[in-house]
Amino acid sequence: MSGIFNSSIGRKFAMALSAFFLMIFLVMHVSINFTSVFSEELFNELSHFMGTNPLIQGLMQPILIIGVIFHFVMGFILEAQNRASRGSVKYAKNAASANSSWMSRNMLLSGLVILAFLGIHFYDFWVHEMTVKYIDGDMSGLIDPNVADSGFRYYEELREKFVSPVRVGIYVVAFVLLALHLLHGFNSAFQSVGANNKYTKGLKGFSKVYSIGIPALFIFIAVYHHFTH
């Protein structure tokens, strides 16, 4: 296993696998969040299930956190490796834009902004959820466990986060950069696993739909709750 990570191809392959894993998570995450637009009850039920199911909390959540850390660490390693290899070859300063896209040249920048955003997102939701469940001891998911019709708390907590236009603006910028990151990263991941065949054209079309569509849905959710609060 260590031999795989010692090679450039091995690291790129591992990076691609972690990317696919995180892209699947994004689909699940945005699907659940989008229910908050049309059904408060369904969003609360799904959030309550995800927040209290032992398999998700005890197994999937740690795997997700490890996957995020692994993806970013591997990304920094590959970027450092690429910069080192480019440094050994003399390039004309004005040739960069001709040889590569803005997205490919700035994957590290977009990755760092996304990482900073994830810190905010974790603070807004994950840290809050861990505090409510394991420090306050409220595993019910209710606003007030003593009131039968008080309803679940998740929907109101979500909407409360999008009251501030500054926070909504941060979310919008982060998801725009995520779209740019995905537009390059999606195709790179398929190339890294050797998916260059007769389906390449179809994969590129799908990657554009995914890379723009998923962040656009996240942006819509944030803006929707901001203006309907």
C-alpha positions as a printed Julia matrix, in Angstrom:
229×3 Matrix{Float64}:
   0.0    0.0     0.0
   2.82   2.42    0.84
   4.31   1.79   -2.61
   1.14   3.09   -4.23
   1.33   6.41   -2.38
   5.05   6.74   -3.15
   4.35   7.02   -6.88
   2.81  10.01   -8.64
   0.29   7.8   -10.45
  -0.67   6.1    -7.19
  -1.25   9.41   -5.42
  -3.35  10.72   -8.31
  -5.4    7.5    -8.31
  -6.01   7.78   -4.55
  -6.89  11.45   -4.99
  -9.43  10.5    -7.67
 -11.06   7.85   -5.47
 -11.42  10.3    -2.59
 -12.92  12.83   -5.05
 -15.54  10.32   -6.23
 -16.43   9.53   -2.63
 -16.89  13.22   -1.79
 -18.9   13.84   -4.96
 -21.33  11.08   -3.97
 -21.63  12.7    -0.54
 -22.4   16.09   -2.15
 -25.32  14.55   -4.04
 -26.75  13.09   -0.84
 -26.14  16.3     1.1
 -27.77  18.63   -1.41
 -30.7   16.22   -1.87
 -31.51  16.31    1.83
 -31.0   20.07    2.08
 -33.19  20.73   -0.95
 -36.16  19.12    0.78
 -36.12  22.12    3.14
 -37.33  24.25    0.21
 -40.62  22.41   -0.2
 -41.2   20.33    2.95
 -40.25  21.35    6.47
 -41.52  18.04    7.84
 -39.54  15.87    5.41
 -36.36  17.87    5.99
 -36.74  17.5     9.75
 -37.35  13.75    9.49
 -34.36  13.18    7.2
 -32.1   15.38    9.33
 -33.23  13.62   12.5
 -32.51  10.23   10.92
 -29.06  11.29    9.71
 -28.27  12.88   13.07
 -29.29   9.95   15.26
 -28.73   6.79   13.2
 -25.85   4.84   14.86
 -24.46   3.53   11.56
 -24.3    7.0    10.01
 -22.97   8.69   13.14
 -20.58   5.96   14.23
 -19.26   4.79   10.86
 -20.14   7.01    7.91
 -19.46  10.34    9.62
 -15.89   9.44   10.69
 -15.22   8.03    7.2
 -16.47  11.28    5.66
 -14.22  13.41    7.89
 -11.22  11.2     7.08
 -12.1   11.4     3.38
 -12.2   15.21    3.46
  -8.86  15.43    5.28
  -7.26  12.86    2.98
  -8.49  14.64   -0.18
  -7.12  18.02    0.84
  -3.81  16.68    2.17
  -3.28  14.66   -1.01
  -4.22  17.71   -3.08
  -1.56  19.82   -1.35
   1.03  17.07   -1.85
   0.26  16.77   -5.57
   0.29  20.55   -6.0
   3.69  20.79   -4.31
   4.93  18.0    -6.54
   3.62  19.74   -9.67
   5.17  23.05   -8.68
   8.51  21.35   -8.07
   8.44  19.65  -11.47
   7.46  22.89  -13.21
  10.28  24.69  -11.45
  12.82  22.42  -13.12
  11.66  23.48  -16.58
  11.86  27.02  -17.92
   8.47  28.3   -19.08
   7.65  31.66  -20.6
   5.59  33.63  -18.13
   2.88  34.32  -20.66
   2.58  30.68  -21.73
   0.61  29.48  -18.68
  -2.77  30.68  -19.88
  -2.17  29.15  -23.31
  -1.2   25.75  -21.95
  -3.81  25.35  -19.23
  -7.13  26.74  -18.0
  -7.55  29.15  -15.11
  -9.26  26.37  -13.16
  -6.37  23.93  -13.52
  -3.81  26.61  -12.53
  -5.78  27.63   -9.44
  -6.99  24.34   -7.99
  -4.95  25.01   -4.84
  -6.5   28.46   -4.42
 -10.06  27.23   -4.88
  -9.28  24.27   -2.61
  -8.03  26.55    0.16
 -11.14  28.75   -0.04
 -13.37  25.68    0.01
 -11.43  24.35    3.01
 -11.96  27.65    4.84
 -15.65  27.48    3.98
 -15.85  23.93    5.32
 -14.5   25.27    8.61
 -17.38  27.74    8.76
 -19.87  25.09    7.69
 -18.64  22.63   10.33
 -18.89  25.36   12.95
 -22.42  26.3    11.87
 -23.87  22.81   11.79
 -21.6   19.97   12.88
 -20.14  21.6    16.02
 -23.58  22.9    16.95
 -25.11  19.44   16.48
 -22.4   17.74   18.54
 -22.93  20.33   21.3
 -26.7   19.8    21.39
 -26.48  16.01   21.4
 -23.42  15.24   23.49
 -22.95  18.28   25.73
 -26.55  19.39   26.25
 -27.7   15.76   26.14
 -30.63  16.39   23.81
 -30.88  13.41   21.46
 -34.54  14.02   20.61
 -34.15  16.6    17.89
 -37.02  18.56   19.36
 -37.12  22.3    20.01
 -38.72  21.5    23.34
 -38.98  17.79   24.29
 -41.67  18.66   26.84
 -44.03  20.05   24.21
 -45.57  17.36   22.03
 -46.3   19.59   19.03
 -43.14  21.7    19.13
 -41.71  19.89   16.09
 -38.15  19.13   15.14
 -35.54  21.88   15.45
 -33.48  21.29   12.3
 -35.53  23.36    9.86
 -35.52  26.51   12.0
 -31.83  26.12   12.74
 -31.08  25.89    9.03
 -33.09  29.0     8.23
 -31.5   30.92   11.08
 -28.06  30.41    9.55
 -29.11  32.19    6.36
 -30.53  35.36    7.94
 -27.24  37.25    7.61
 -26.53  38.51    4.06
 -22.81  38.32    4.83
 -22.99  34.62    5.63
 -25.13  33.96    2.56
 -22.56  35.86    0.49
 -19.79  33.65    1.87
 -21.79  30.56    0.96
 -22.41  31.85   -2.58
 -18.73  32.66   -3.21
 -17.64  29.31   -1.78
 -20.04  27.36   -3.98
 -19.05  29.3    -7.1
 -15.44  28.31   -6.4
 -16.6   24.75   -5.72
 -18.17  24.72   -9.18
 -14.9   25.87  -10.75
 -13.0   23.31   -8.68
 -15.32  20.52   -9.79
 -15.25  21.51  -13.45
 -11.55  20.7   -13.58
 -11.37  18.1   -10.83
 -14.19  15.89  -12.15
 -12.47  15.27  -15.48
  -9.06  14.93  -13.83
 -10.45  12.23  -11.54
 -11.75  10.18  -14.47
  -8.43  10.56  -16.28
  -6.56   9.41  -13.18
  -8.52   6.14  -13.07
  -8.06   5.58  -16.8
 -11.6    6.41  -17.94
 -10.5    7.73  -21.33
 -12.55   5.79  -23.83
 -15.55   6.09  -26.12
 -17.6    7.4   -23.19
 -15.25  10.33  -22.53
 -17.45  12.84  -24.37
 -20.48  11.75  -22.36
 -18.53  11.93  -19.11
 -17.44  15.48  -19.91
 -21.04  16.49  -20.52
 -22.17  14.86  -17.29
 -19.3   16.48  -15.37
 -20.43  19.95  -16.5
 -24.01  19.28  -15.43
 -22.85  17.94  -12.07
 -20.17  20.58  -11.45
 -22.51  23.49  -12.12
 -25.78  21.93  -10.97
 -24.8   20.77   -7.48
 -23.25  24.1    -6.35
 -26.14  25.98   -7.99
 -28.61  23.99   -5.87
 -26.67  24.79   -2.7
 -26.67  28.48   -3.64
 -30.4   28.38   -4.37
 -31.11  26.82   -0.96
 -29.13  29.5     0.89
 -30.66  32.39   -1.09
 -34.18  30.93   -0.83
 -34.06  30.72    2.96
 -32.5   34.16    3.21
 -35.29  35.88    1.28
 -38.15  33.83    2.74
 -37.12  34.02    6.38
